[in-house]
Amino acid sequence: MRGSCLCGGVTYEIAAPIEELSHCHCSMCRKAHGAAFATFARVPAAAFRITAGADLVKRYQSSDPVTRSFCGTCGSNLTFVFAGMPEHLWVAAGSFDEDPGVRPSAHIFVASKAPWYEITDQLKQFGEYPHSL
């Protein structure tokens, strides 16, 4: 699985299957993506590798346990890490260059979703982050 940022300066590959794909409605994801929600893929952290542009990647600690990464040139969101689950990495699905072969299974953090957005699909909904999807 390969992906990249908008300007193409940062490229990456994931050498393992995606474990989970979900739409996150938390206020931080909404702000970071400028959208009603962000779609992230959870993968083993050891399976993610930047293949070009590592020097362009910037990091921002959006909360005590979460650090986000993005391209410093074009601003594309790339990943986030959660200190409580260091063996995993969440990759912004919008940065994928190919079909991941899986589809979203849930909406998470819907307790803080944008009031102007209505979820109309049949995916499971969780107020917070569920222990398993």
N, C-alpha and C positions, 0 to 999 in steps of 0.2 A: 504494500500500500504506500503510495506516495502523495505528497502534498506540498503546497507552497503558499507564500504570501501574495498579495495583490501585485506587487511590483516584480515578483519573481526572484528577488534578492535572497530570500531564505527558502531553502527547500529541505524536506525531511522525508524519512521513510519509517514505516512501522513494520517490524518483522515478526508480528504475531497477530492472531485474530483479535478483532474488536470484542471486548467483553460485554459492553453495554453501550447503547446509543439512546440518549434521552434529551428532551427539551427542558432547559432550566429557566425558570421564571423568577429567580431571585433578583433583587434590585441591583446587585453588583453586576451580574451578567447582562441585565438590561442596559445598564449604563455603559458597560464596556463595549457592547455590540451596537448600541443605538437602536435596539429593536425590542419587540414585545417579549422575546425569549431568545436564548442561544442554544444551539444543538451541539452537544459534546459527546465524544466517544471516549470511554474509559479503556485504557490499554495498559499492559504491564510497562512500568517505567523503563525497565531494562531493554524493551523492544523498540523504543523510540530513539531515533538518531538524526541529528541535523546533518545534512549532506553538503550544504553550502550556505554561506551567509551567517555563520554562528556569531561573527562580530557585529552583525546588525541587530541581533536579538536583544531586546530590553526587557527588564523585569520590573514588576510593580507589586508590592504586597498590599492587596486590597482589603485584607482583614488579618487578624493575628494568625489564623491557620492557613490562609490561601495566598499563594504567589502566582501572578499571571505573567505570561510572556507574550510579546508582540513584536512585530517588525518595527524598528526605529525609523525606517525610511517611509513606509506607506501606512503604518499603523495597524496593519492586519493583526487580529487576535490569533494566537497560535495555540497556547496551552495554558493549563493551570495545574498546580500541585497543591494538594491538601496535606498539611503536616500530619494529620491523624492517619493517613493511608499512604505512606511514602513509597510503597511498592507499586503504586498506580500513578498514572498521568492521564489527564483529560485533555483531549485534542479537539480544537474547534473544527467541527465537521464541515463548515463552510470553506475551510482551507484545503479540503481533499481535492486531488487532481483526478481521481477516478472513483468509480462506484465502490463503496465499502462492502457491498454484498449483504449488509444488514439494514434494517429499518428501525426508527425510533420505537421504543417499547413503552415509554411513559413520559408524562409531564411531571417535573419535580419542582419543589418549592412553590407550589401554586398558592400557598397561603400569602405570598407576597407578590403575586402576579400583578401586572398592570391593570388597573380598574377599567381601562378602555378596551381591553382585549378579552374576547370570549373564546374559550376553548370549545370547539365544535366537533372534534373527532372522538373516536371511541377508545383512545389510549387510556391506560390507567393513569390516575392522578394521585399525587402524594403532596401533602402540605409541606413536608420537609424532605430530607434525603432519606430514602428507605434503606433498610439494611440489606434488602435483596429485591431485585425487580423480577 
